[in-house]
């Protein structure tokens, strides 16, 4: 009985350990093509990149897509690349969500969870804004509507001006 209790306590305490550290501002972004083999990744060399992790079951993710579409439309010609990385295990759910949301930016499915493993997003959605040199400069956990969009605009304009 004592062994069973010790095993249960160990299992419960392990579940409460913090997850791996999330990618942070100041870190270099890895080559997405290596993390997402077989995915069609646009050229990001010399571009400002917004990498957004999303899932089909995430309400705020659904709310963020129109904002990401607007950002891509407005700043794409100036050097912004928006890449949405879906983390659903089920490819059909990923595709259904992608079709419904009508994204005007690149969407890829991280079925192997290699990209999510590197970035370790703490919530859905989480986005990483990367400068032209490939360094993560800003991290956004969640999506809070107009407030988040205003932050994106200010940060993107500043990074494009560098």
N, C-alpha and C positions, 0 to 999 in steps of 0.2 A: 504494500500500500504506500509506504514511504517513497519507493522508487517511482510509482505512478505520479504522486504529488510533485515530486522534484521535476519529473519530465514535463508535467503540465505547466509548472511555474516557469521553467526554462523556455518552453514554447511561447507562453504568453509574454514573457519579458522580451524575447527576440522580436515578436511582432510589434512591440512598442519602440524598437530602436528607430532612429531617424533614417529616412531613405538616403540614397546616395546624393551627394551634393548636386544641385542644379548648376547648369552652365551659368556663368556670371559675366557681368560687364568686365571688360579687360581681357577676356580669354579669346584666343583665336578660334574662329569657326572652322571645323574640319571640312574637307571636300565632301559636299553632299552626295556626289556621285558614288563615293566609296561607301557611304552609310546607306544609300538607297540604290543598290546595284540593279540595273535594268530599267530604272526610272528615267524618264526624259526630263533632265534638269537643264534649265536655261543657263547660258553663260553668265556667270556672276562676277567675273574678273573686272575690277575697276568700278563695280556698281555698288550702290547702297541696296542692301537686301533685308527684307522683312520676312523672317521665317516664323510661320504661325502653326502651332500644333493644335489640332481640333479632333473632335470625335462626333459621330452621328447622334449620340445620346445627349449631347451637351447643348442646353438652351442658349447660354451666352455665345457659344460658337455660331449658332444659327444667326444670332443678332449681329455678330461681327462681320459676316460675309459682305453685306452691302457696303460697310465702311471700307473693307479691304478692296472691293471693286472700285470704289471711288478713288482710293489712294493709287491704285495701279493705273487708272485712267488718267489722273491728273499728273502723277509724278513719273510714270513709266517712261514717257518720252524724254524726261530729264535725267534718267539713270537709276530709277528704282525698279527692283525686281521683287515681287511678292510671291512667296512660295508657301502654299498651305500643305502641311503634312498631316494626313489622317492616320490615326492610330487604331482604328477599329480592327478587331480580329477578323470579323466577317467582311469579306470583300464585297458581298452584295449590299450590305448596309452602307459601306463606304461609298460605293458607286451610286446608290439611290440618293444619298444625301448630296453628293457632288452634283448629280443631275438636277435635283430639286433646287439647289442654291444658285445655279447658273453662274459659277465663278468665272470672272474674266482674267484670273491670274492662274498660275500653274498650280495644279493639285497633284500630289503623289500619295501613294498608299505605303505606309511604313509597316508592311505585314510582318517583317522580321523583327521590328522594334529596335533596329540598330540606331537609327537617328534619335528615337526617344530615349534609348539607353545612354547616348552621349549627352544629350541636353537635359535629360531627367526633368521634364516640365512638372512643376509642383501642382498645377491645376490645369483644367481645360477651360477656355483656351489659355495658352501661354505663348507669347511672341517674343522674338529676339530681333533687335534691330542692329544690323551689322554695317560697319563703315566700308568705304571703298578699299581699304587695306585688308579687309577680312577679319576685323576685330569686333566682337560683340560689344556694343556701346550702351544699349538699353534693353531692359527686360520688363515685360508687362505680364503680370499674372492676372488672369481674368479679363473681362471686357465690361466696361462701365459706360457704354453708349457714347454720348457726345463728349464726355470728359476724356475718355481714352482716345477718341478720334482727334481731339484738339492736341493731346500730348503727342500722338503720332505725327501730326502735321508739323508741329514745332520742331520735333526731333529730326524728321526727314528733311525739312528745309535746311536745318543747320548742317546736317551731314552732307547734303547735296552741295552746299556752299563751300565745303572744305576743299 
